[in-house]
Amino acid sequence: MKMLPRSFRRAATALVLMLAVHATAQAAGSASIQSHTADVNGVTLHYLQAGQGDESPVVLLHGYAETSHMWRPLMPQLADRHVVIAPDLRGAGQSSKPEGGYDKKTLAQDIHALVKSLGYPKVKIVGHDIGLMVAYAYAAQYPDEVDSIVLMDAFLPGVGDWTHVWLLRDLWHFHFYGETPLKLVDGRERTYFEHFWNDFAADRTHSVPEADRQFYASEYARPGGMRAGFEYFKNFEQDAKDFAGFAKTPLHMPMLVLSGEKAGGQFLIDQAKLVDTNVEGVIVKGSGHWLMEEAPQQTIPALVAFLDKPAT
């Protein structure tokens, strides 16, 4: 076979390099995470956003002792196919911290108002810890606007035998709120959060990284941050009443439950089957509560595979 002229080979090589650079730039652009705020439902919500795509956007809801920052490792894995939105819940991070509105039904209404303000009719929604309660409250209130839902390691107040979790001796923090607790943690936010990051992990030396611990402690140390965080727990009894009512009308959208082997285990999966008719449960082997940090090699691929499924 006759060899192509050198000038042609050079031109072809240049074209390939140009296309590669363009593709890389496109991927980097789609994965770029930007910070925004929106005034919705009477509060200002800070949120991270990345990505593009025709699929329903993915909404990621953080839990206690963390903020939207926890989702940064996941967002680029979805951003070339989905718009990805990760808000700071009312009371957390850079979102506003009003006196009330910390029941999960209201928190879900905040997120729904944000989604509507961005112009999206339907979403796929993911929640970890407190965030899973908000995700469920969102799906229960707006079932026709949710393509699929993911619940990650915690529990649903008011569903099944939930008090077996709520009253465990290690969960004293559910009742730790008020004037004296606030004085005790003032300036000691990091010390308080070490209980969660260490004791809820399968291995405290392989839990939330040091840089993230510093970040989260500083975020909750913002004025009103610790008071607002305590309100998430203070409202569990109201959440239980709301969720017991929601559960009377089962959901039917696909639901993935990820639960740490050394944390929630089977309990959340069993609860999920009481509120949804289409549940896939996965025990994340060897992991405690902090699935994204303790077991990213299991958690992130499972999330991506589920969220990439087309809406039915």
N, C-alpha and C positions, 0 to 999 in steps of 0.2 A: 504493500500500500504506500502510495506516495505521501511523504511527510508534508504537512501544511506549511506554508511560508511562515518564517519567524515573525513577520509583522502581524500576520493573522493570529498566531498563537498569543502574542503579546496583547493584542486587542481583546481576544477572548478571555485571557486571564484577568485583564483589567475589568471587563464586564462582570465576571464572576465575583471579583473582590468588591465591586461597587454594589452588586446585588446583596452580597453577604453583609456589607456594612449597613445597607438600607434595612435589611431584615432585622439586624441586631438593633438598629435605632428604633424600628417599629416596636420590637418586643420590649425594649427599655422604656419607650414612651407609654406603652399600655400598662406596664408594671409600675409606673411612677405613682407614688402615693402622695396625694395632696391633702392639705388640712383646710377645712371649711367650718363655718358656723351658720346656723339657721335659727330664726325665731319662730317657734311653732308651739301650739298648745299652751301658751303662756310661759314658756321657758326658752332659753337659748341653749341649743345643743351644738356641741362641737363634734365633728365627725371626720373620719378619714375616708377618702374615696380614691379608687383606682380603676383602671380597666375600661373595656368597651365590649360590645357584643349585642346581639339581638335577643339573647336569652333573657328571661326574667333576672333582674339584679339579685345579688346575694347580699343579705343583711346579716352582719356578724355582731352578736351582743355579748359583751364581756361579763365577768362575774366580779364578786367582791375581792378586794385586795389587788385588783388589776383594773386596767382601763382598756380602751380601744387599742392601745399599744400592743396588747397580747397577740393581735391578729396579723401583725406585720409579716411574720414568716409565711403565712398562708396566702395573703393577698396576691403576691406575684404569681402564685401557682394557678390562680383563677383569672387573672386580669386580661389575658389575651382572648378570653371567651365570654367574660361576664363583666358588667359593672359591679364593683364590690364596694359596699358601704359599711363602715364600722364606726358607730357612734359611741361617744361617752354617754352613758345613761344619765338622766337627771340626777344631780348630786355627786357625780364622779368626774374626775379629771378636769377638763376645761369647760364642762357644761355648768349651767347655773345651778344654784343650790338653794331652792326655796324652802320654806318651812314645812310644807306638806306635799302630798302627791306621790308618796313612795310605795303605795300598794302597787302590785305588779300589773293590775288592770290599767291603772293610769300611766304607768311607765310604758306599757305597750301602746297606749293612745298617743304618747309623745312620739314614738318611733313611727307609728302609722301616719301621723301628721307630717313628719319629716319625709317619708316616702312619697306621700301625696304632693308635697311641695316641690319634689324633684321630678314629678310627672310620671311616676311608675304605677301602673294599675295592679301588677302582681309581683310577688317576690318569692325567693327561696330564703328561708330564715334559719339561722344557727344561733344557739345560745349555750353558754357554759356557766354553770353555777347559778347565781342570781339571774344571769342572762337567759338561762333555759326557762326559768319561770316567766320571764317577760316574753320569750318566744312563744311559749304555750298560750299565754294570755292574748297575744297577738292573733295566733291561729284560731283560738276559740272565739274571738270577737269578730274576726274578718276571714272566715274559712274560705270564702270564694276568691280571696285575694292572695292566697298562699298556695304555691305549687308544691312545695315540700318543706319539711322541717327537720332540724337536727337538735336533739337534746344531749348535752354533754355533762355528765357526772355531777349530780346533786340529787334533788328530789322535787316532787310536786306537792306543796302543802295542800291538805284537804282531800287527797286522793288515796284511797286504800288505807292501809294501816301506817299512815305517815308519821304518827307520833313515836313510833319505835326509832325513827331517825331523830326527830326533833328533841326527844328527851334523853338521848345518850349523854353520858357523863362528860364526854369530850366536847360537847357542843354547848358549853356554858355561855359562849359568846352570843347565842341567839337571844339571851336575856340581858346582855351587857349593854345598857344604854341609859342615858340620863345624866344629870349634872355631875355626879361623882365619877362615873367612868370617863366622861369627857375630860375632867381635870387630871385623871390618872394617865391618860394617853397623850395629853398635850405636850408636845416636844419629844414624845417617846413613840411616835407613830411606827418607826421601824421595829422597835422592840415588840410592839403589839402584833404587827403583821408577821413577825418571825414565827409565831404560833401557827399561823395558817400555812405559810410556805414550808415550814419544817415538818410539823406534826401531821399534815394532811398528805404528805408525800410518802411514797414507798421507801425512798432513800433521801434523807434531807440534804445529802451532798450532791444529789442529782435532781434538783428541783428548779425553782425559779432562779435564773442566773443573777449574779451579784449586781451587774449594771442595771438590770430590770428592777431589782429590789430597791435600789437607790431611787430610780425613777418613780416607782409607784409610791414609795414613802413620801417623796416630795409632792406628788400630785394630791395625795390625800391630806397632806399638811396645809393645802390651800385653805383660806378662811371658809369655815363651814363644812369642810370636807369630811371630817370625822363624824360630826353630828349627822350629816346626811347619810353616811355609810351605816350608822347605827339604825337609821330609820328603815333600811331594807329589812332588817330582822324584826324590828318593832311591829311591822305591818304583817307578819306571817299569819297571825290569827285572822285578820281580814282577808288575806290571800286565801286561806283555807276555806272560808265561806264562799268566796268568789269561785274558786276552782271546783269545789263540790258542786256548785251550780253549773259551771261549764261542762263538767264531766257527764252530766245527764244527757248531753247531746254529743255523741262520739264524733270525732274527726274521721275523715276518710282519706286525706292526702298521705302520700308516702312519708313515713317518719323513720329516721335513723337515730338509734340511741347508742352512744358511745359511753361506756362506764368503766372506770378503772378497776382492775382486778383487786387491788389493795385498798379500794375506797368504796364507791357505791355498789360495785359488783352487780348482781342480778336484780337488786331492788328497784332501780330506776326502770329497767326493762319491763319488769312486771307492772309497775305503775303505768308505764306508757301504754301497755296493752289494755288498760282500763279506760283510756281516753281516746284511743285511735285504733281503727280496724286494720291498718296497713303498716305494721311495725317490723323493722329489721333491727335486732339487738346484737351488739358486738361488745364483748368483754375485751378491754385493752390489756393484754398480758403484761404483768410485772409493774403496771403503773398505779400510782396513787391518784389523787384528785387532779393534779396539774397535767392534764393529758397533752397539751400542746408543748409543754416544756419537758416532761418526763419521757414521753414516747412519741416524738414527732414522726419517727419513721413508720409508726403504725397509724397515727392519728391523721396526719396530713393526706396520705394517699387515700384513706377511707373517705375523708371529707370530699376530696376532689372527685373521686369516682362517683359518689352519690350526687353531688351537686351538678356534675356534668350530664347526668341522665336527663333526657328531654322530658318536658312536662307532659303529663298524660291527660 
